[in-house]
Amino acid sequence: MRAAPLLAPLQSRMQSFLLQGGADLRALVVADDIADAQTRLGIYADAYRLRLLEVLRGDYPVLFELLGAESFEGVGRGYIAAHPSDTPSLRWFGRHLAEHLRAVQPQRPELADLAAFEWSQGEVFDAPDASVLPLAAMTQIAPAAWGEMRVLLHPSARHLQLRSNAAALVGAHGKSQPLPQTQSTPAETWLLWRQQHMIHWRALGVAEAAALDAVRTHLGFGDLCERLCEWIEPEEVAMVAAGMLKRWISDQLVAELEFS
């Protein structure tokens, strides 16, 4: 009687077959009148990739609609070959798609933009919950405390730079409208966040994008104002920065104000 193979080596051989192909595992598979061993192995390998394609389609529904089923499958199979699943959860399998598209389709940067935007949406949706600051908290800040005050954003806040109308495509898809033609645009920073269980996004002006960069690097409010002087007159910068803070709090972007 032939000894049964040990489980761990068998699993390793099967994984290598699924990811890389080539390994001859026919001797380990029972054939019957319905299918021979090679056919059974092929079905298993195809099912594995089809499941990963299904995951990508769920994470990138707008990209799927833009490309169509056949082209999306081609992109997906190329991604699977270049970035095999490496985490226990399929939630993170598609995280490199934008980077992959930039590498393999540099002539179509709008595809990478769209993938980056859709992935950011998923991160925003999955981000931890946190309390948000009420607008009334601004009236309780002592005048002397403003300079060293640091703004802590809600965990869902994300930003990315786009050079296309990817946000317009996502917006149209969300309203079940036909997708507009893709267009190149000047580089622009977009902010995404979650407010009352809904995902929101908007484009940022250069000054506000710089202010949020300062917030993300934990600069104090005084240093933030100094950075804004590149775009705003010094005598106006404190009022403009306070107005930005008010909008962030109103949008439920601010989790906490931290004082040294």
C-alpha positions in Angstrom: 0.0 0.0 0.0 1.3 3.4 -0.9 1.9 5.7 2.1 -0.2 8.8 2.2 1.8 12.0 1.8 2.3 14.2 4.8 -0.2 17.1 5.0 2.2 20.0 5.2 4.3 19.1 2.1 1.2 18.2 0.2 -0.3 21.6 1.0 2.9 23.3 -0.1 3.0 21.4 -3.4 -0.7 22.3 -4.0 0.0 26.0 -3.3 3.0 26.0 -5.7 0.8 24.4 -8.4 -2.0 27.0 -7.9 0.4 30.0 -7.9 3.0 29.0 -10.4 1.7 25.9 -12.2 4.1 23.4 -13.7 4.1 20.9 -10.8 2.8 17.5 -11.8 0.3 16.5 -9.1 -1.7 14.0 -11.2 -0.5 11.1 -9.1 -2.2 12.6 -6.1 -5.6 13.1 -7.7 -8.2 10.4 -8.2 -9.6 10.2 -11.7 -12.9 8.8 -12.8 -15.2 8.5 -15.8 -16.2 12.2 -15.5 -12.8 13.8 -15.4 -9.1 12.8 -15.5 -6.6 14.0 -12.9 -5.3 16.9 -15.1 -8.8 18.2 -15.7 -9.6 18.1 -12.0 -6.5 20.0 -11.2 -7.3 22.6 -14.0 -10.8 23.1 -12.5 -9.3 23.8 -9.1 -6.7 26.2 -10.5 -9.3 28.0 -12.5 -11.7 28.3 -9.5 -8.9 29.8 -7.4 -8.3 32.6 -10.0 -12.0 33.1 -10.6 -12.5 33.7 -6.9 -9.7 36.3 -6.9 -11.2 38.0 -10.0 -14.5 38.1 -8.1 -12.8 39.8 -5.2 -11.2 42.4 -7.5 -14.5 43.1 -9.2 -16.1 43.7 -5.8 -13.3 46.1 -4.8 -13.2 48.0 -8.1 -16.8 48.1 -9.6 -16.2 51.4 -11.4 -13.0 50.1 -13.0 -14.9 47.0 -14.1 -17.6 49.1 -15.7 -15.1 51.3 -17.5 -13.0 48.4 -18.9 -15.8 45.9 -19.5 -15.7 42.3 -18.4 -13.2 40.9 -20.9 -10.6 43.7 -20.4 -11.1 43.7 -16.7 -10.4 40.0 -16.6 -7.2 40.5 -18.5 -6.1 43.1 -16.1 -7.1 41.0 -13.2 -5.2 37.9 -14.3 -2.1 39.9 -14.9 -2.4 41.3 -11.4 -2.9 37.8 -9.9 0.3 36.7 -11.6 2.3 39.7 -10.5 0.8 40.0 -6.9 -0.2 36.6 -5.6 -2.5 36.7 -2.5 -0.2 37.0 0.5 -2.5 37.6 3.5 -5.1 35.4 5.2 -7.9 37.8 4.4 -8.9 38.5 0.8 -9.9 42.0 2.0 -6.3 43.2 1.2 -5.7 41.2 -1.9 -6.3 44.1 -4.3 -4.3 46.7 -2.5 -1.5 46.9 -5.1 -3.8 47.3 -8.2 -3.2 51.0 -8.7 0.5 50.5 -8.5 0.3 47.6 -10.9 -1.7 49.6 -13.4 0.8 52.4 -13.3 3.5 49.9 -14.2 1.7 47.9 -16.9 -0.4 50.6 -18.5 1.5 53.9 -18.1 -0.2 55.2 -21.3 -3.5 55.2 -19.4 -2.9 56.9 -16.0 -6.6 57.4 -15.5 -6.9 53.6 -14.8 -4.4 53.8 -11.9 -6.2 57.0 -10.6 -9.5 55.2 -10.6 -8.1 52.2 -8.9 -6.4 54.4 -6.2 -9.7 56.3 -5.6 -11.8 53.1 -5.3 -9.3 51.5 -2.9 -9.2 54.6 -0.8 -13.0 54.5 -0.6 -12.7 51.0 0.8 -10.2 52.1 3.4 -12.4 55.0 4.4 -15.4 52.6 4.8 -13.4 50.1 6.9 -11.6 52.6 9.1 -12.1 52.5 12.9 -14.9 54.5 14.4 -13.9 57.5 16.6 -15.7 60.3 18.3 -15.7 63.6 16.5 -15.3 67.1 17.9 -18.4 69.3 18.2 -18.2 72.7 16.6 -18.7 74.4 20.0 -15.2 73.1 21.0 -13.7 76.0 19.0 -15.1 78.5 21.4 -13.4 76.8 24.3 -9.8 77.1 23.0 -7.9 79.6 25.1 -6.2 82.3 23.0 -2.7 81.3 24.3 -3.3 77.7 23.4 -3.8 78.1 19.6 -0.2 78.2 18.6 0.9 74.8 20.0 -2.5 73.1 19.4 -2.4 70.0 17.2 -5.4 68.7 15.2 -6.0 65.0 15.2 -8.1 63.8 12.2 -10.7 61.1 12.2 -9.2 57.7 11.4 -11.1 57.5 8.1 -9.5 60.5 6.6 -7.5 59.8 3.4 -6.0 61.9 0.7 -4.6 61.2 -2.7 -3.5 63.1 -5.8 -5.4 62.6 -9.0 -4.5 63.7 -12.6 -7.8 62.6 -14.1 -11.6 62.9 -13.5 -11.7 59.6 -11.6 -13.9 61.2 -8.9 -16.5 62.1 -11.5 -16.6 58.5 -12.7 -17.1 57.2 -9.2 -19.8 59.8 -8.6 -21.7 58.8 -11.8 -21.5 55.1 -10.9 -22.9 55.8 -7.5 -25.9 57.5 -9.1 -26.4 54.7 -11.6 -25.6 57.2 -14.4 -23.5 56.5 -17.5 -19.8 57.0 -16.9 -18.3 60.1 -18.4 -15.4 59.9 -20.8 -12.1 59.8 -18.9 -10.1 63.0 -19.0 -6.7 64.1 -17.9 -6.7 67.0 -15.5 -4.1 69.1 -13.7 -2.8 67.4 -10.6 -5.2 67.9 -7.7 -5.3 66.6 -4.1 -8.6 64.9 -3.0 -9.8 64.3 0.5 -11.9 61.3 1.4 -13.6 60.7 4.8 -16.5 59.0 6.4 -19.3 61.1 7.9 -22.3 59.4 9.6 -21.7 56.1 7.8 -21.4 57.8 4.4 -18.2 58.3 2.3 -17.6 61.8 1.3 -14.9 63.4 -0.9 -13.9 66.8 -2.3 -11.0 68.4 -4.1 -8.7 70.6 -2.1 -7.1 73.9 -3.0 -3.3 74.1 -2.7 -3.4 75.9 0.6 -5.8 73.5 2.3 -3.9 70.5 1.0 -0.7 72.0 2.6 -2.6 72.6 5.8 -3.8 69.0 6.0 -0.3 67.8 5.3 0.8 69.8 8.3 -1.9 68.3 10.4 -0.9 64.7 9.3 2.7 65.4 10.3 1.5 66.6 13.8 2.6 70.2 13.4 1.2 72.7 15.8 -1.3 75.3 14.6 1.3 78.0 14.6 3.6 76.0 12.3 0.6 75.3 10.1 0.0 79.0 9.8 3.6 79.6 8.9 3.3 77.1 6.1 0.2 78.8 4.8 2.0 82.1 4.4 3.3 80.7 1.1 -0.2 81.2 -0.3 -1.9 83.6 2.1 -1.0 87.1 3.3 0.5 86.9 6.8 -2.1 89.3 8.3 -4.9 87.0 7.0 -3.4 83.6 7.6 -4.7 83.0 11.2 -8.3 83.8 10.1 -8.1 81.6 7.1 -6.6 78.7 9.1 -9.3 79.0 11.7 -11.9 78.9 8.9 -10.3 75.7 7.6 -10.5 74.2 11.1 -14.1 75.2 11.4 -14.9 73.4 8.1 -13.0 70.3 9.1 -14.9 70.1 12.4 -18.2 70.8 10.6 -17.4 67.9 8.2 -16.7 65.6 11.2 -13.1 65.3 10.2 -11.6 66.2 13.5 -11.4 63.6 16.3 -9.5 65.6 18.9 -7.6 68.8 19.6 -4.4 68.1 21.4 -2.6 70.7 23.6 1.0 70.4 24.8 
